[in-house]
């Protein structure tokens, strides 16, 4: 599928299949194109072809839950972790820092700040599907 999409002149494929992304990563390398990983930092898999990875910071959610339990104020239910509480992010490291130029990093960080400040509203999928 990745080869087919790159053959249709897409610039970047954002794969959302965790460890199943390997085929698209191979296609990105073959076609000298870009992919974006998901869940954890996958930049190292195909350096130079993974533009970045969307991070689900499960470690942050687990750590915060443990702190709540230890502090005696844990309440069950649904907890959502977003940009504000560092539950999601993008990865930047030695494998992709040359791909994401400083001006791009600056712009992305400005957008993150605006989302956290409420200046940019990100649609809430859970509210939209009602």
C-alpha positions, 0 to 999 in steps of 0.5 A: 500500500505504501508503494502504491500511495507513494506512486500516486505522488503523496509526500508523506504517509502517516502510519498509525499501526504501531509496530506494523509500520515496517512495510510503509517505512520500507516503501519510504526508503525505496521511494526516497520519501517520508513516513511518520511513525506512531505510538513510540519513537520510530525515527531510528527504524529508517533514519532519513526517511521517518520525518518524526513519530507521534508519541503516545506518552503512556509512561506519563499516564502511568507515572501520573496514575502512580503518583495519584495512588501514592498520594491517596487521591486516585479516582477511577474513570477516564483520564485523557492526556494531551499536549497540556499534560505531555501525554502526546508529542512528536519525536525529535532526535539524532535520526530526524533532526536534520529533516526538521529544520529549526524553523519547522521546529519553531513553528511546531512548538508555537502551534503546540503552545497555542493548542495548550493555551486554547488559541487553537481548538483541536476537534474532540473526536469523542464529542464529534461522534455523539 
